[in-house]
């Protein structure tokens, strides 16, 4: 079983139990840090850090979806 390290707290956990932030980025977070620090794009479903999301009246958007709608 392959393990990964949470980008935020440093906890090691099985890759199958981690959330990958971004699309094939290799950046993983544990469940607790996901709940506290991440959001899912309301358009495409990608996971991102909350401070990188565009918070709009359409919901939380990643850069790509934001550009598609407002670019």
Secondary structure, DSSP 8 states (H G I E B T S, - for coil): --EEEBTTT--EEEGGGSEEESSS--EEE-HHHHHHHEEE-TTT--EEEGGGSEEETTEEE-HHHHHHHH-
